[in-house]
Amino acid sequence: MYSVTKRIDFCYGHRLLDYNGVCAHPHGHNAVAEIEVQRSTLDARNMVVDFTDIRNVAREWIDRELDHKMILRHDDPLVALLQSLGEPVYVLDSNPTVERIARLIFDVSTERGLEVSRITVWETPSSWATYTG
Ligand SMILES: [Zn+2]
């Protein structure tokens, strides 16, 4: 198998509800998403996929929807408050853990036509989560 991986840096804020710990309070991360595409054969260009295609599909969406946004659970009281102040919020159906964010990027990349095999999101340099579909 061949695989290529594109690294995409982004910043986000979040907090976790129904959780006892420091992540219950609003805070931010300098995150890194790794977008991996895997194939058994190469295309006519001798590529799994052009890195530019990964950038155009995944990076464009991450930059627009997640970068410098608060990612919050739909029933978090901060959602309405921040929106009323004109602050950007990305709303999820469940707690915005790094695992859930990896799944989100996997689903969006797949919906947008990228044959993703793995998404890893680094929340800190020593903590990351992976979703493989
Ligand atoms: Zn956090």
Residues whose N, C-alpha, C, O or C-beta is under 5 A from the ligand:
A	BS01	ZN	C23
